[in-house]
Amino acid sequence: MQAIEQSIISRIYGRGRGWAFTKTDFVAEFGEVNIHQALSSLAKAGTIRRTCRGVYDYPRYSELLKQVLSPDMDQVAQALARKFNWRILPSGDAALNLLGLSTQVPGKWIYLSDGPSREYEIGKHTLVFRKSPLKDVGFKYRESGLVVLALKALGKDRVDDAVIATIRQQLDAKACERMLKDARSSTGWIFQIIKQLCGERG
């Protein structure tokens, strides 16, 4: 059992602080009972933290504040998506926050999902999965959906040079190439902005 616990903790450390996971992330290598025991033992020891039923994280720590930080909501959302085999995309304020277009941390993190609609309370935040037609979630690449939904949340009139510069910083040539193919079916003005984001790269 000690060996399994060591293997699991090595994997967690390898993913770095902030990573959220469920036992599904380890079932390819270990038995469910062993994983459950190892995660319970690591949570009791304070090495990992239980963020909600069945989901744990390796907590981020702030040297400045000398305290453990709240769970990374996007990591928790992705852990649940892997567990249930959902495709998800951050919507609205969550998309804006993840792209650095808003410094406000949303109280409610909303994700579009091809799974059922569900809500989870995580600390002071609510994580919401909204069942959505696949055409809304149907981007092949996460960055395409993230940019499209962030632009949609902002609205055409609020997209200025600063917004474009902020998004552009996070895209490399490869991401742009993929996005131009992937986002063709998005609303006209959104696709025009994506072309602008990707066309004027230095």
C-alpha positions as CSV (number, residue, x, y, z in Angstrom):
1,M,0.0,0.0,0.0
2,Q,2.9,2.3,0.9
3,A,4.3,1.8,-2.6
4,I,1.0,2.7,-4.3
5,E,0.6,5.8,-2.1
6,Q,4.2,6.8,-3.1
7,S,3.4,6.3,-6.8
8,I,0.2,8.4,-6.5
9,I,1.9,11.2,-4.6
10,S,4.8,11.3,-7.2
11,R,2.2,11.7,-10.0
12,I,0.4,14.5,-8.0
13,Y,3.7,16.3,-7.3
14,G,4.6,15.9,-11.0
15,R,1.5,17.8,-12.1
16,G,2.3,20.7,-9.7
17,R,0.4,22.8,-7.2
18,G,-3.2,23.6,-8.1
19,W,-3.8,20.4,-10.0
20,A,-7.2,18.9,-9.3
21,F,-8.0,15.2,-9.8
22,T,-10.3,12.3,-9.0
23,K,-9.6,8.6,-8.6
24,T,-10.4,8.2,-12.3
25,D,-7.0,9.9,-13.0
26,F,-5.3,6.8,-11.5
27,V,-7.5,3.8,-12.4
28,A,-5.5,2.8,-15.4
29,E,-2.6,1.9,-13.0
30,F,-4.1,1.0,-9.6
31,G,-7.1,-0.8,-8.2
32,E,-10.0,1.5,-7.0
33,V,-9.9,0.3,-3.4
34,N,-6.1,1.1,-3.2
35,I,-6.6,4.5,-4.8
36,H,-9.4,5.4,-2.4
37,Q,-7.3,4.4,0.6
38,A,-4.3,6.3,-0.7
39,L,-6.3,9.5,-1.4
40,S,-8.0,9.3,2.0
41,S,-4.7,8.9,3.8
42,L,-3.1,11.8,1.8
43,A,-6.1,14.0,2.6
44,K,-5.9,13.1,6.3
45,A,-2.2,14.0,6.3
46,G,-3.0,17.4,4.7
47,T,-0.9,16.7,1.6
48,I,-3.9,17.0,-0.7
49,R,-7.3,18.6,0.0
50,R,-10.8,17.4,-0.8
51,T,-12.5,20.2,-2.7
52,C,-15.9,18.5,-3.2
53,R,-17.3,15.0,-3.2
54,G,-14.8,12.8,-5.1
55,V,-12.5,15.6,-6.2
56,Y,-9.2,16.6,-4.5
57,D,-6.5,19.1,-5.3
58,Y,-2.8,19.6,-4.5
59,P,-3.3,23.1,-2.9
60,R,-1.5,26.2,-4.1
61,Y,0.4,28.0,-1.4
62,S,1.1,31.8,-1.3
63,E,4.4,32.6,0.2
64,L,3.3,36.2,0.4
65,L,0.1,35.5,2.3
66,K,1.7,32.5,4.1
67,Q,-1.5,30.5,3.5
68,V,-3.1,27.9,1.2
69,L,-5.1,29.4,-1.6
70,S,-8.6,28.5,-2.8
71,P,-8.9,25.7,-5.3
72,D,-8.3,26.5,-8.9
73,M,-11.9,26.3,-10.2
74,D,-10.9,25.6,-13.8
75,Q,-8.8,22.6,-12.6
76,V,-11.7,21.3,-10.6
77,A,-14.0,21.7,-13.6
78,Q,-11.5,19.8,-15.8
79,A,-11.2,17.0,-13.2
80,L,-15.0,16.5,-13.1
81,A,-15.1,16.6,-16.9
82,R,-12.4,13.8,-17.1
83,K,-14.3,11.8,-14.5
84,F,-17.6,11.9,-16.3
85,N,-16.2,12.0,-19.8
86,W,-17.8,15.4,-20.5
87,R,-16.6,18.0,-23.0
88,I,-16.7,21.4,-21.3
89,L,-15.9,25.0,-22.1
90,P,-15.7,27.9,-19.7
91,S,-18.4,30.5,-20.4
92,G,-19.0,34.2,-19.6
93,D,-17.0,35.5,-16.6
94,A,-15.0,32.3,-16.3
95,A,-13.7,32.6,-19.8
96,L,-12.9,36.3,-19.3
97,N,-11.0,35.5,-16.1
98,L,-9.0,32.6,-17.6
99,L,-7.9,34.8,-20.6
100,G,-6.9,37.6,-18.2
101,L,-9.6,39.9,-19.5
102,S,-11.1,40.3,-16.1
103,T,-9.4,40.4,-12.8
104,Q,-12.6,39.8,-10.9
105,V,-12.9,36.3,-9.7
106,P,-16.4,35.1,-10.5
107,G,-18.5,33.8,-7.6
108,K,-20.2,31.5,-10.1
109,W,-18.0,29.6,-12.6
110,I,-20.2,28.5,-15.5
111,Y,-19.2,25.9,-18.0
112,L,-21.1,24.7,-21.1
113,S,-21.1,20.9,-21.2
114,D,-22.4,18.0,-23.3
115,G,-23.1,16.3,-20.0
116,P,-26.1,16.9,-17.6
117,S,-26.7,20.3,-15.9
118,R,-25.1,20.1,-12.4
119,E,-23.9,22.5,-9.7
120,Y,-21.2,22.0,-7.1
121,E,-20.4,24.2,-4.1
122,I,-16.7,24.6,-3.7
123,G,-15.7,26.8,-0.8
124,K,-17.2,30.3,-1.5
125,H,-17.7,29.5,-5.2
126,T,-20.3,27.7,-7.2
127,L,-19.3,25.6,-10.2
128,V,-22.1,25.2,-12.7
129,F,-22.3,22.9,-15.7
130,R,-24.9,23.8,-18.2
131,K,-26.1,21.2,-20.7
132,S,-25.6,22.9,-24.0
133,P,-26.1,21.9,-27.6
134,L,-22.8,20.5,-29.0
135,K,-22.6,23.1,-31.6
136,D,-21.8,25.6,-28.8
137,V,-19.3,23.2,-27.2
138,G,-18.2,21.7,-30.4
139,F,-14.8,23.3,-30.9
140,K,-12.1,20.9,-31.5
141,Y,-9.6,22.9,-29.4
142,R,-10.1,24.4,-26.0
143,E,-8.5,27.8,-26.9
144,S,-11.0,28.3,-29.8
145,G,-14.0,27.9,-27.5
146,L,-12.4,29.9,-24.8
147,V,-11.8,32.9,-27.1
148,V,-15.2,32.7,-28.8
149,L,-17.1,32.5,-25.5
150,A,-15.0,35.3,-23.9
151,L,-15.7,37.6,-26.9
152,K,-19.4,36.7,-26.8
153,A,-19.4,37.6,-23.1
154,L,-17.7,40.9,-23.7
155,G,-19.9,41.9,-26.7
156,K,-18.7,43.5,-29.9
157,D,-18.6,47.1,-28.6
158,R,-16.2,46.2,-25.7
159,V,-13.5,44.6,-27.8
160,D,-10.7,47.1,-28.1
161,D,-7.0,47.1,-28.8
162,A,-6.2,46.2,-25.2
163,V,-8.5,43.2,-25.3
164,I,-6.9,42.0,-28.6
165,A,-3.4,42.5,-27.2
166,T,-4.2,40.6,-24.0
167,I,-5.6,37.6,-26.0
168,R,-2.9,37.7,-28.6
169,Q,-0.2,37.4,-25.9
170,Q,-1.6,33.9,-25.0
171,L,-1.7,32.5,-28.5
172,D,1.2,31.1,-30.4
173,A,1.2,30.6,-34.2
174,K,0.1,27.0,-33.8
175,A,-2.9,28.0,-31.7
176,C,-3.9,30.6,-34.3
177,E,-3.7,28.2,-37.1
178,R,-6.0,25.8,-35.3
179,M,-8.4,28.5,-34.2
180,L,-8.8,29.9,-37.7
181,K,-10.0,26.5,-38.9
182,D,-11.9,25.7,-35.7
183,A,-13.9,28.9,-35.3
184,R,-15.2,29.3,-38.9
185,S,-18.7,28.6,-37.8
186,S,-18.8,31.3,-35.1
187,T,-20.8,34.5,-35.4
188,G,-19.5,36.9,-38.2
189,W,-18.1,39.6,-36.0
190,I,-16.4,37.1,-33.6
191,F,-14.6,35.4,-36.6
192,Q,-13.5,38.8,-37.9
193,I,-11.9,39.5,-34.5
194,I,-10.2,36.1,-34.5
195,K,-8.8,36.8,-38.0
196,Q,-7.5,40.1,-36.6
197,L,-6.0,38.4,-33.6
198,C,-4.2,35.9,-35.7
199,G,-3.5,37.9,-38.9
200,E,-1.4,40.7,-37.5
201,R,1.2,38.6,-35.6
202,G,4.7,40.0,-35.5
